[in-house]
Amino acid sequence: MALRCDWAGPEQIYLDYHDTDWGVPEYDSRALWEKLILDGFQAGLSWITILKKRENFRAAFAGFDPDVIAQWGEVEVARLLTDTGIIRHRGKIEATISNARAWQEIQSREGFDTFLWKYVDGKPLQNAWQTQAEVPTQTPLSVQISKDLKAKGFKFCGPTIVYAFMEAVGMVNDHLVTCHRYEDVAKMGR
């Protein structure tokens, strides 16, 4: 049996996410935005809750197309507040719409991918944690990225959310060194 990071499991959807998605460097601007939004929806909840609803979120939020979502208003907010397949939190839904507009600004200026990946010089930071207890919930870098995102108009992107996002999109390799994914993910950076 493969050794995994302590947080992965026991449900198969969680194991699959850990083994195929988490920590893999993501360089697509739209996909990065989707993951940041989902991490924002996770605030106060467990990731497994979001993971189980991820396909519902994609359907409800037009495939996480920020150009579509940026045009939304109160009609769409009201519709989403009745959608039992997602997290029905007005603040998070409204933040998704305003974050789509903020994404458009960054995307048109330099690309959302470029904006984010410049913080790590385009290459994932490689940590070497032995235990889950060593893994931080935020770092000075996640604090800075959070501050910069907020300055650009983003909401629900505090330092802890940003660090979880950085882990998920492979900006930082936080697989434990004993995890079967550690070496593979370490080799994936551009």
N, C-alpha and C positions, 0 to 999 in steps of 0.2 A: 504494500500500500504506500502511495506517495505521501511524503511529509508535506504539510501545508502550513501556512501562517495560522496562528491560533484562532483568529476570528472566523475563518472559513468553515462553514458547515453548521449543523449537520445536513441541512436540506440540500437536495441536489441542485436547485437553482442557484444557491449560494456557492456550492462547490464549482459549478460550471462557470459562474461569473469570475471567481478567483482564478480558475485555471485557464481561461481564455481571454478575459477582458481587462481585469484589474491590473494596473501597472504597465499595460502595453502603451507605448508612446503613440499619442493621437495628434496628428498634424492637420486635421481637417477643421476649418473654422466653425462650420455648422455643428459638427459632432462635439467639438469642445464646448460650444455654447449650450448644447443639450445637456451635457454632463454637469456643467456649472448650474444650470437651472434645476436639474434633478437633485444635486447636492443641496441647493437652497431649499427645496421642498422637504428634504430630509431633516432639516433643523428641528430638533425636539423629538425626533422619531428614530427608529432603527432603520438601517440601510435595507434590511430584508423587506421591510414594508414597501419601500420605494421600488425595490427590485421586482417584487411580485406585481406591482402596478405599472411597470415601465411601459409595457405595450399599450395599456389603457391611456397613459400619459401621451404617448406618441400619437394615438388616434385623436385624442381630445385636443391636442395642441398642433394639429396640422403637420405632423411629422417633424415637429420642432423646426419649422421653417421661420426664422426670425423676420424675414421680409413680409410674410403673411401676418404673423402675430403682431408686428409693429403697427398694423392698421386696425387692430381690434380696439373695442371700447366697452362700454357698459353692457351692451347686448351679449357679447361673448363672455364677459365676467359672470353675468347672471346665468348663462347656460352652463358654464363650468362649475358654478356653485351647486348645481343640481346633479352633477355627474358623479355617481357613487363609485366609479372606477378609478378616481384620482383622489388626491388629498384636497378637500374642499376648504381651503383657507383663503379668504378674500385677499389678505395682504400678500400672500405668496403668488396668487394668480395675477393681481395687479402688478406686482414686481416683475413677473415674467413678461408682461406687455411692455413695461418701461425698459426692462433689460433688453428686449428685442430692439428697441429704438437706440439704446446705448451701443448695442452690438453693431448696428448699421453704421453708426458714426465711426467706430474704431475700424470696422471692416473696410469702409470707403477710404480711410486715411492710410492704413498700413497693413490691414489684414488682422483679424482677431488672433489667428495662429501666430503671426509674427509678434504681435503685441505681447502675448503670453510667453512664448518660447524665448524671447530675448532676455527674460529674467534669469534663464539658466544657460545662456549662450547657445541655445538651440539643441542642447544635449541633456539628457536626464541626469540628475544628480544621483550618484550611487552611494547609498548608505549600506551599512554592514551590521544591521541589528541582529543580536543573538536571541533576544527575547522580546515579546510583545510589549513588556513593561518599559523597554528602552525607547519605543517609537513615540515621538512627540505628537501632541494634538495640534500644535501650531509651532511656527518658527518665525524668526525675524523676517525671513523672506515672505512667508504667507501673510504676515502683518503688513508688509509693504505692498504686496499685490492687492490685498484687500483694500487698503487705503487708496491705491491708484484706481481700482475698479470703482469704488464709491465716488471718487472725484470725477469719473467719467459718467456717473449717473446710475451705476448698478446698485441693486438692493439685495438683501439676503446673501451677502458675500463676506461675512466676517472672517477673521483669520483662521478659525477652526474649520469652517466650511471650505475656505480656499485651500487649506492644507489637505483635507480629505479629497478635494478635487485634484490637487497636484498629484496625489498618490494614484487616484483612479486613472488619470490620463497619462501617467508615466513621466511626468516632469521630474518626479523623484521615485527612485526604486526603493520601496519600503517592504518588499518581500523579505522575510527573515532569511538569513544566510542558510539556514537549514531547510528552507522551503524548496521543493522541486522546481519552482518557477524562477527562483532568484537568478541563476546564471542565464537562462534563456532570455528573461526580460532585460538583463544587463547588456546583452548583445544587440538589443533592438534599437537603440538610439541611433539617430541619423549621424 
